[in-house]
């Protein structure tokens, strides 16, 4: 391992020993903003990813791969409208009583 790789590895390994409060403080330091999360593993992964990204150790695609794909707002709205209309049509087709 090179000197930079060793430093990054050591910094990430030190995160494993941190409490949730310490990780939240580190998150603030690394991202420049507060986090609302109290999930220790989430905080660890986000901070470790940012440390590696800042060091140039991740590919261009890494940020996309690190986050699950979420539907765009337009697609989500379309899906909700379709489901609502489907439910209304089914209710109208069913006999009452």
C-alpha positions as CSV (number, residue, x, y, z in Angstrom):
1,X,0.0,0.0,0.0
2,X,1.2,3.5,-0.7
3,X,1.4,6.2,1.9
4,X,-1.9,7.8,0.9
5,X,-3.7,4.4,0.8
6,X,-2.4,3.5,4.2
7,X,-3.6,6.9,5.6
8,X,-7.0,6.4,4.1
9,X,-7.3,2.8,5.3
10,X,-6.3,3.9,8.8
11,X,-8.8,6.8,8.8
12,X,-11.6,4.5,7.7
13,X,-10.6,1.8,10.2
14,X,-10.7,4.5,13.0
15,X,-14.3,5.2,12.1
16,X,-15.2,1.6,13.2
17,X,-14.3,2.5,16.7
18,X,-16.4,5.6,16.9
19,X,-19.7,6.0,18.7
20,X,-22.8,7.2,16.8
21,X,-22.3,10.7,18.3
22,X,-18.6,10.7,17.1
23,X,-19.7,9.6,13.7
24,X,-22.2,12.4,13.5
25,X,-19.5,14.9,14.4
26,X,-17.2,13.4,11.7
27,X,-20.1,13.6,9.2
28,X,-20.4,17.3,9.9
29,X,-16.7,17.7,9.5
30,X,-16.5,15.7,6.2
31,X,-19.8,16.9,4.6
32,X,-20.0,20.4,6.1
33,X,-23.6,19.8,7.2
34,X,-25.5,18.1,10.0
35,X,-27.1,14.7,9.5
36,X,-30.4,13.6,11.0
37,X,-29.4,10.0,10.8
38,X,-28.6,8.0,14.0
39,X,-27.9,4.8,12.0
40,X,-24.3,3.9,12.8
41,X,-23.7,1.8,9.7
42,X,-25.2,4.4,7.4
43,X,-23.0,7.1,8.8
44,X,-19.9,4.9,8.6
45,X,-20.5,4.0,5.0
46,X,-21.2,7.6,3.9
47,X,-18.2,9.0,5.7
48,X,-15.9,6.2,4.4
49,X,-17.2,6.7,0.8
50,X,-16.6,10.5,1.1
51,X,-13.1,10.0,2.4
52,X,-12.3,7.7,-0.5
53,X,-13.9,10.0,-3.0
54,X,-12.0,13.0,-1.8
55,X,-8.8,11.0,-2.1
56,X,-9.6,10.1,-5.7
57,X,-10.0,6.5,-4.9
58,X,-13.4,6.0,-6.5
59,X,-14.5,5.8,-10.1
60,X,-16.9,8.3,-11.7
61,X,-19.7,5.7,-11.5
62,X,-19.1,5.0,-7.8
63,X,-21.5,7.7,-6.4
64,X,-24.3,6.3,-8.6
65,X,-23.5,2.7,-7.7
66,X,-23.4,3.6,-4.0
67,X,-27.0,4.8,-4.0
68,X,-30.0,2.7,-4.9
69,X,-31.9,3.9,-8.0
70,X,-35.0,5.9,-7.1
71,X,-37.8,6.8,-9.5
72,X,-37.9,10.3,-10.6
73,X,-40.7,12.5,-9.1
74,X,-42.5,12.5,-12.4
75,X,-42.5,8.7,-12.7
76,X,-43.6,8.3,-9.1
77,X,-46.4,10.7,-9.6
78,X,-47.5,9.0,-12.8
79,X,-47.5,5.6,-11.0
80,X,-49.6,7.0,-8.1
81,X,-52.1,8.5,-10.5
82,X,-52.4,5.3,-12.4
83,X,-52.9,3.2,-9.3
84,X,-55.5,5.7,-8.0
85,X,-57.4,5.6,-11.3
86,X,-57.2,1.8,-11.4
87,X,-58.7,1.6,-7.9
88,X,-61.5,4.0,-8.8
89,X,-62.3,1.9,-12.0
90,X,-62.3,-1.3,-10.0
91,X,-64.6,0.1,-7.4
92,X,-67.0,1.4,-10.0
93,X,-67.1,-2.0,-11.8
94,X,-67.9,-3.9,-8.6
95,X,-71.5,-4.2,-7.6
96,X,-72.2,-2.6,-4.2
97,X,-73.7,-4.7,-1.4
